[in-house]
Amino acid sequence: MGLQEKLRDDLKLALRQQDALRLLIIRVLLAECRNEEKARMHALDEGEVIDVLSREARRRNESIEAFRAGGRADLVQEQEAALAIIREYLPAQISRDELVTLAREAVRAVGASSLKDKGKVMSHLMPQVKGKAEGKDVNEVVTELLAAS
């Protein structure tokens, strides 16, 4: 079963259970998938659906940071609940240690020796961690590794 089918099935379940928040979030995710399909003019594959869900998760993270800075604990809690629902559909996130290991392998694979080679490392590494790690975190780890060498 594909991710979109799972979302549709879970939408029906949320309707039956009258889970308002889950219903809202799943509707948003499905609408974003439909919008992306219209923009790309083809049905989304699993990787593209994961991209859409990752983008929505990133938006929630940014909202959480902004609401925390603004002292809005009520909205932080709401966004965290939405983020938890979105994460149920995303692949498991890799730990920082696993990310460091993968980044070291990528540095070795492309023969990177300085920060100038960061682009090569990132282009080699990002397809491996797509949907499993935030680009910001990957960038941070790669920068640290290349700065240390």
N, CA, C and O of each residue as an XYZ file, in Angstrom:
596
protein
N       0.842     -1.171      0.000
C       0.000      0.000      0.000
C       0.890      1.237      0.000
O       1.822      1.354      0.796
N       0.585      2.147     -0.900
C       1.345      3.377     -0.991
C       0.994      4.342      0.124
O       0.012      4.159      0.844
N       1.799      5.354      0.251
C       1.628      6.331      1.315
C       0.336      7.136      1.152
O      -0.340      7.430      2.137
N       0.000      7.486     -0.075
C      -1.233      8.236     -0.294
C      -2.460      7.391      0.037
O      -3.437      7.897      0.587
N      -2.407      6.101     -0.299
C      -3.535      5.218      0.031
C      -3.676      5.091      1.544
O      -4.784      5.075      2.081
N      -2.533      5.000      2.219
C      -2.554      4.921      3.687
C      -3.165      6.193      4.273
O      -3.950      6.129      5.219
N      -2.805      7.342      3.713
C      -3.382      8.600      4.176
C      -4.900      8.616      3.970
O      -5.646      9.054      4.846
N      -5.344      8.142      2.822
C      -6.790      8.112      2.545
C      -7.519      7.167      3.504
O      -8.597      7.489      4.003
N      -6.925      6.007      3.753
C      -7.525      5.061      4.705
C      -7.573      5.655      6.110
O      -8.571      5.514      6.817
N      -6.489      6.318      6.509
C      -6.444      6.926      7.832
C      -7.406      8.109      7.936
O      -7.908      8.409      9.019
N      -7.661      8.774      6.821
C      -8.650      9.860      6.794
C     -10.032      9.295      7.123
O     -10.771      9.869      7.922
N     -10.367      8.181      6.509
C     -11.663      7.541      6.780
C     -11.761      7.117      8.241
O     -12.800      7.283      8.878
N     -10.677      6.571      8.757
C     -10.646      6.140     10.149
C     -10.801      7.337     11.096
O     -11.532      7.257     12.083
N     -10.120      8.433     10.797
C     -10.218      9.636     11.624
C     -11.638     10.206     11.592
O     -12.132     10.729     12.591
N     -12.284     10.096     10.429
C     -13.684     10.536     10.326
C     -14.575      9.698     11.247
O     -15.411     10.236     11.975
N     -14.388      8.391     11.206
C     -15.191      7.492     12.050
C     -14.942      7.730     13.533
O     -15.866      7.673     14.345
N     -13.678      7.999     13.879
C     -13.321      8.191     15.283
C     -13.532      9.630     15.741
O     -13.357      9.936     16.921
N     -13.900     10.499     14.838
C     -14.119     11.922     15.123
C     -12.890     12.569     15.760
O     -12.998     13.349     16.706
N     -11.725     12.228     15.221
C     -10.456     12.799     15.674
C     -10.186     14.048     14.829
O      -9.626     13.962     13.736
N     -10.588     15.198     15.346
C     -10.572     16.442     14.576
C      -9.171     16.852     14.127
O      -8.984     17.237     12.973
N      -8.190     16.777     15.017
C      -6.836     17.199     14.657
C      -6.237     16.282     13.593
O      -5.694     16.761     12.597
N      -6.332     14.970     13.795
C      -5.800     14.017     12.823
C      -6.494     14.215     11.472
O      -5.849     14.170     10.425
N      -7.793     14.430     11.502
C      -8.563     14.648     10.286
C      -8.058     15.886      9.544
O      -7.867     15.855      8.328
N      -7.847     16.964     10.278
C      -7.351     18.206      9.685
C      -5.977     18.015      9.059
O      -5.752     18.422      7.919
N      -5.063     17.401      9.791
C      -3.691     17.230      9.307
C      -3.656     16.326      8.080
O      -2.961     16.628      7.109
N      -4.387     15.237      8.112
C      -4.392     14.324      6.956
C      -4.991     15.016      5.742
O      -4.511     14.826      4.624
N      -6.025     15.811      5.942
C      -6.607     16.559      4.820
C      -5.590     17.531      4.230
O      -5.491     17.669      3.011
N      -4.840     18.199      5.091
C      -3.799     19.128      4.620
C      -2.750     18.365      3.815
O      -2.339     18.812      2.744
N      -2.319     17.219      4.331
C      -1.298     16.424      3.633
C      -1.795     15.958      2.271
O      -1.066     16.039      1.282
N      -3.030     15.470      2.213
C      -3.584     15.018      0.936
C      -3.750     16.186     -0.039
O      -3.513     16.034     -1.237
N      -4.154     17.343      0.471
C      -4.306     18.528     -0.389
C      -2.949     18.958     -0.937
O      -2.840     19.319     -2.109
N      -1.916     18.922     -0.099
C      -0.573     19.277     -0.563
C      -0.092     18.284     -1.627
O       0.564     18.674     -2.593
N      -0.416     17.013     -1.446
C      -0.049     16.008     -2.462
C      -0.762     16.295     -3.774
O      -0.154     16.223     -4.842
N      -2.053     16.621     -3.700
C      -2.803     16.949     -4.917
C      -2.225     18.187     -5.595
O      -2.085     18.218     -6.818
N      -1.891     19.204     -4.811
C      -1.298     20.419     -5.380
C       0.029     20.117     -6.070
O       0.315     20.643     -7.146
N       0.827     19.275     -5.445
C       2.113     18.897     -6.036
C       1.909     18.111     -7.328
O       2.649     18.294     -8.295
N       0.894     17.227     -7.342
C       0.603     16.471     -8.564
C       0.203     17.415     -9.694
O       0.617     17.235    -10.839
N      -0.596     18.409     -9.368
C      -1.002     19.388    -10.392
C       0.200     20.181    -10.889
O       0.330     20.441    -12.085
N       1.067     20.560     -9.976
C       2.242     21.340    -10.357
C       3.195     20.528    -11.232
O       3.759     21.047    -12.195
N       3.369     19.269    -10.895
C       4.295     18.416    -11.650
C       3.632     17.766    -12.851
O       4.315     17.241    -13.731
N       2.327     17.798    -12.894
C       1.521     17.229    -13.979
C       1.706     15.725    -14.132
O       1.696     15.199    -15.246
N       1.876     15.035    -13.005
C       1.899     13.572    -13.003
C       1.630     13.089    -11.580
O       1.767     13.836    -10.611
N       1.247     11.826    -11.484
C       1.008     11.238    -10.168
C       2.337     11.133     -9.418
O       3.369     10.809    -10.006
N       2.299     11.407     -8.134
C       3.517     11.390     -7.336
C       3.945      9.965     -7.012
O       3.112      9.104     -6.728
N       5.257      9.728     -7.059
C       5.764      8.441     -6.580
C       6.013      8.570     -5.085
O       5.840      9.649     -4.518
N       6.411      7.493     -4.450
C       6.584      7.484     -2.992
C       7.612      8.516     -2.529
O       7.413      9.170     -1.505
N       8.698      8.664     -3.266
C       9.723      9.634     -2.893
C       9.199     11.058     -2.923
O       9.529     11.866     -2.055
N       8.390     11.362     -3.915
C       7.814     12.707     -4.021
C       6.795     12.964     -2.915
O       6.692     14.081     -2.408
N       6.045     11.932     -2.543
C       5.092     12.074     -1.434
C       5.860     12.334     -0.139
O       5.456     13.169      0.671
N       6.954     11.627      0.050
C       7.779     11.836      1.244
C       8.337     13.256      1.249
O       8.435     13.877      2.307
N       8.706     13.777      0.072
C       9.171     15.167     -0.019
C       8.094     16.135      0.461
O       8.379     17.077      1.202
N       6.856     15.897      0.033
C       5.740     16.757      0.436
C       5.542     16.692      1.947
O       5.377     17.720      2.604
N       5.559     15.474      2.494
C       5.373     15.314      3.938
C       6.535     15.939      4.708
O       6.330     16.541      5.762
N       7.733     15.800      4.193
C       8.905     16.408      4.845
C       8.792     17.924      4.854
O       9.143     18.580      5.834
N       8.301     18.467      3.760
C       8.120     19.917      3.677
C       7.101     20.395      4.715
O       7.292     21.430      5.355
N       6.027     19.638      4.873
C       5.017     19.989      5.875
C       5.583     19.876      7.287
O       5.284     20.706      8.146
N       6.396     18.856      7.530
C       7.028     18.700      8.844
C       7.967     19.871      9.117
O       8.009     20.395     10.230
N       8.710     20.275      8.107
C       9.636     21.398      8.247
C       8.862     22.683      8.571
O       9.298     23.486      9.395
N       7.716     22.868      7.916
C       6.892     24.045      8.193
C       6.434     24.047      9.649
O       6.438     25.084     10.312
N       6.043     22.879     10.134
C       5.604     22.786     11.537
C       6.762     23.099     12.477
O       6.577     23.798     13.473
N       7.961     22.586     12.170
C       9.138     22.884     13.007
C       9.424     24.379     13.050
O       9.726     24.929     14.108
N       9.326     25.032     11.896
C       9.571     26.473     11.839
C       8.516     27.223     12.637
O       8.822     28.204     13.316
N       7.276     26.761     12.555
C       6.202     27.395     13.321
C       6.434     27.233     14.814
O       6.227     28.169     15.587
N       6.863     26.050     15.215
C       7.132     25.792     16.634
C       8.198     26.750     17.144
O       8.048     27.334     18.217
N       9.270     26.914     16.382
C      10.340     27.834     16.785
C       9.829     29.266     16.900
O      10.159     29.977     17.850
N       9.022     29.684     15.928
C       8.494     31.050     15.937
C       7.540     31.257     17.114
O       7.590     32.294     17.776
N       6.686     30.290     17.374
C       5.740     30.426     18.475
C       6.444     30.402     19.826
O       6.035     31.099     20.754
N       7.499     29.603     19.937
C       8.278     29.593     21.182
C       8.917     30.960     21.416
O       8.907     31.484     22.530
N       9.469     31.523     20.349
C      10.094     32.841     20.454
C       9.059     33.905     20.830
O       9.383     34.885     21.501
N       7.826     33.706     20.397
C       6.761     34.657     20.695
C       6.036     34.375     22.002
O       5.129     35.112     22.389
N       6.440     33.305     22.681
C       5.817     32.989     23.962
C       4.406     32.445     23.853
O       3.594     32.647     24.756
N       4.098     31.752     22.754
C       2.753     31.208     22.551
C       2.755     29.701     22.771
O       2.764     28.927     21.814
N       2.746     29.291     24.028
C       2.809     27.874     24.389
C       1.623     27.086     23.845
O       1.763     25.914     23.496
N       0.451     27.729     23.771
C      -0.736     27.048     23.257
C      -0.546     26.643     21.792
O      -0.896     25.530     21.398
N       0.004     27.543     21.003
C       0.226     27.248     19.588
C       1.390     26.282     19.394
O       1.382     25.487     18.454
N       2.382     26.341     20.263
C       3.498     25.391     20.210
C       2.955     23.985     20.399
O       3.301     23.072     19.650
N       2.113     23.814     21.393
C       1.538     22.500     21.686
C       0.718     21.982     20.497
O       0.791     20.803     20.150
N      -0.050     22.862     19.888
C      -0.872     22.493     18.738
C       0.001     22.031     17.559
O      -0.284     21.018     16.922
N       1.065     22.791     17.285
C       1.956     22.444     16.177
C       2.741     21.169     16.461
O       2.999     20.386     15.547
N       3.121     20.953     17.713
C       3.830     19.718     18.075
C       2.930     18.504     17.873
O       3.394     17.455     17.425
N       1.650     18.641     18.201
C       0.705     17.542     17.986
C       0.560     17.253     16.488
O       0.510     16.094     16.077
N       0.495     18.307     15.684
C       0.397     18.137     14.230
C       1.665     17.484     13.685
O       1.598     16.609     12.821
N       2.810     17.909     14.191
C       4.083     17.347     13.749
C       4.174     15.860     14.089
O       4.692     15.072     13.298
N       3.682     15.483     15.242
C       3.699     14.072     15.646
C       2.879     13.229     14.672
O       3.266     12.109     14.338
N       1.759     13.759     14.223
C       0.917     13.030     13.259
C       1.658     12.904     11.924
O       1.656     11.832     11.319
N       2.278     13.964     11.470
C       2.993     13.937     10.192
C       4.143     12.939     10.253
O       4.381     12.200      9.298
N       4.855     12.920     11.376
C       6.009     12.016     11.511
C       5.616     10.547     11.458
O       6.452      9.700     11.143
N       4.368     10.230     11.758
C       3.909      8.839     11.669
C       4.015      8.311     10.236
O       4.163      7.108     10.021
N       3.940      9.206      9.275
C       3.946      8.815      7.866
C       5.319      8.925      7.223
O       5.531      8.430      6.116
N       6.244      9.567      7.906
C       7.600      9.718      7.368
C       8.463      8.529      7.764
O       8.191      7.874      8.770
N       9.499      8.243      6.984
C      10.434      7.185      7.380
C      11.094      7.557      8.707
O      11.182      8.732      9.063
N      11.547      6.555      9.417
C      12.215      6.795     10.697
C      13.433      7.686     10.475
O      14.201      7.486      9.535
N      13.596      8.666     11.349
C      14.729      9.582     11.251
C      15.999      8.886     11.750
O      15.967      8.132     12.723
N      17.103      9.151     11.072
C      18.354      8.540     11.506
C      18.970      9.393     12.611
O      18.746     10.601     12.680
N      19.735      8.757     13.456
C      20.367      9.461     14.572
C      21.539     10.296     14.052
O      21.998     10.120     12.923
N      22.000     11.191     14.889
C      23.144     12.034     14.506
C      24.387     11.178     14.288
O      25.180     11.455     13.388
N      24.564     10.133     15.111
C      25.727      9.248     14.950
C      25.704      8.552     13.590
O      26.730      8.462     12.917
N      24.526      8.061     13.190
C      24.410      7.416     11.883
C      24.673      8.422     10.775
O      25.297      8.098      9.765
N      24.192      9.645     10.970
C      24.400     10.692      9.978
C      25.890     11.022      9.839
O      26.388     11.214      8.730
N      26.591     11.085     10.962
C      28.037     11.351     10.935
C      28.762     10.228     10.191
O      29.664     10.488      9.394
N      28.366      8.980     10.453
C      28.982      7.829      9.778
C      28.763      7.914      8.266
O      29.697      7.735      7.485
N      27.520      8.187      7.864
C      27.220      8.305      6.429
C      27.978      9.475      5.805
O      28.458      9.376      4.676
N      28.083     10.572      6.536
C      28.801     11.741      6.017
C      30.282     11.434      5.846
O      30.888     11.847      4.857
N      30.872     10.714      6.794
C      32.292     10.344      6.662
C      32.509      9.476      5.425
O      33.477      9.653      4.686
N      31.584      8.530      5.213
C      31.681      7.673      4.021
C      31.568      8.509      2.753
O      32.287      8.263      1.784
N      30.680      9.488      2.749
C      30.513     10.350      1.574
C      31.761     11.194      1.338
O      32.172     11.385      0.194
N      32.366     11.698      2.408
C      33.595     12.485      2.281
C      34.690     11.628      1.658
O      35.408     12.074      0.762
N      34.809     10.387      2.143
C      35.812      9.472      1.574
C      35.503      9.143      0.121
O      36.405      9.091     -0.715
N      34.223      8.921     -0.178
C      33.828      8.510     -1.531
C      34.126      9.575     -2.576
O      34.540      9.252     -3.690
N      33.920     10.834     -2.229
C      34.172     11.898     -3.204
C      35.567     12.485     -3.081
O      35.962     13.321     -3.894
N      36.312     12.060     -2.079
C      37.677     12.540     -1.896
C      37.742     13.992     -1.447
O      38.644     14.732     -1.839
N      36.785     14.393     -0.626
C      36.734     15.777     -0.152
C      37.830     16.033      0.876
O      38.132     15.182      1.713
N      38.416     17.223      0.794
C      39.485     17.546      1.733
C      39.296     18.895      2.412
O      39.966     19.188      3.402
N      38.385     19.725      1.888
C      38.175     21.038      2.495
C      36.716     21.457      2.320
O      35.919     20.758      1.694
N      36.394     22.609      2.890
C      35.028     23.122      2.769
C      34.640     23.417      1.320
O      33.452     23.499      1.005
N      35.610     23.573      0.453
C      35.332     23.823     -0.962
C      34.608     22.636     -1.597
O      33.882     22.794     -2.578
N      34.810     21.448     -1.028
C      34.209     20.226     -1.575
C      32.848     19.901     -0.958
O      32.305     18.819     -1.181
N      32.310     20.823     -0.197
C      31.047     20.588      0.505
C      29.908     20.235     -0.463
O      29.102     19.351     -0.175
N      29.844     20.910     -1.585
C      28.791     20.652     -2.569
C      28.830     19.223     -3.085
O      27.789     18.583     -3.237
N      30.028     18.726     -3.353
C      30.184     17.351     -3.831
C      29.684     16.363     -2.781
O      28.965     15.414     -3.094
N      30.075     16.602     -1.533
C      29.682     15.704     -0.446
C      28.169     15.737     -0.262
O      27.531     14.694     -0.118
N      27.602     16.938     -0.267
C      26.159     17.078     -0.067
C      25.380     16.391     -1.187
O      24.388     15.710     -0.924
N      25.816     16.564     -2.425
C      25.099     15.942     -3.540
C      25.222     14.423     -3.503
O      24.342     13.718     -3.996
N      26.292     13.921     -2.931
C      26.475     12.475     -2.788
C      25.640     11.933     -1.618
O      25.099     10.830     -1.690
N      25.548     12.711     -0.562
C      24.919     12.253      0.682
C      23.400     12.426      0.708
O      22.690     11.564      1.227
N      22.905     13.510      0.166
C      21.474     13.812      0.295
C      20.550     12.718     -0.248
O      19.548     12.420      0.402
N      20.828     12.108     -1.394
C      19.933     11.034     -1.839
C      19.867      9.858     -0.849
O      18.842      9.182     -0.759
N      20.941      9.618     -0.119
C      20.968      8.517      0.846
C      20.111      8.799      2.071
O      19.558      7.875      2.666
N      19.995     10.062      2.452
C      19.283     10.411      3.685
C      17.956     11.114      3.422
O      17.338     11.645      4.344
N      17.524     11.118      2.180
C      16.294     11.800      1.802
C      15.122     11.294      2.638
O      14.844     10.095      2.671
N      14.444     12.208      3.305
C      13.304     11.854      4.132
C      13.670     11.311      5.500
O      12.805     11.162      6.363
N      14.951     11.012      5.705
C      15.390     10.428      6.971
C      16.124     11.428      7.842
O      16.303     11.196      9.037
N      16.555     12.550      7.253
C      17.275     13.575      8.010
C      16.988     14.928      7.373
O      16.807     15.035      6.160
N      16.949     15.946      8.205
C      16.754     17.315      7.730
C      18.004     17.783      6.998
O      19.122     17.487      7.419
N      17.819     18.505      5.915
C      18.943     19.039      5.161
C      19.833     19.938      6.007
O      21.052     19.966      5.841
N      19.201     20.671      6.914
C      19.945     21.568      7.811
C      20.914     20.765      8.675
O      22.060     21.168      8.873
N      20.446     19.622      9.190
C      21.297     18.776     10.032
C      22.431     18.157      9.222
O      23.565     18.068      9.693
N      22.119     17.732      8.007
C      23.135     17.140      7.134
C      24.200     18.177      6.822
O      25.395     17.887      6.891
N      23.774     19.374      6.481
C      24.689     20.469      6.180
C      25.608     20.744      7.366
O      26.814     20.932      7.201
N      25.029     20.763      8.553
C      25.795     21.015      9.779
C      26.881     19.953      9.986
O      28.030     20.289     10.275
N      26.521     18.683      9.839
C      27.454     17.582     10.045
C      28.567     17.628      9.005
O      29.740     17.478      9.347
N      28.214     17.834      7.753
C      29.213     17.890      6.681
C      30.173     19.051      6.904
O      31.383     18.905      6.730
N      29.634     20.199      7.287
C      30.487     21.363      7.560
C      31.465     21.065      8.687
O      32.647     21.393      8.585
N      30.982     20.443      9.760
C      31.851     20.112     10.888
C      32.976     19.156     10.459
O      34.138     19.344     10.818
N      32.607     18.141      9.692
C      33.608     17.151      9.248
C      34.664     17.777      8.345
O      35.858     17.521      8.497
N      34.212     18.594      7.411
C      35.157     19.198      6.470
C      36.002     20.292      7.129
O      37.155     20.495      6.748
N      35.447     20.985      8.099
C      36.212     22.006      8.804
C      37.299     21.367      9.670
O      38.366     21.947      9.865
N      37.020     20.173     10.183
C      37.984     19.483     11.042
C      39.139     18.878     10.245
O      40.211     18.621     10.793
N      38.915     18.654      8.956
C      39.975     18.003      8.163
C      40.930     18.992      7.538
O      41.868     18.593      6.847
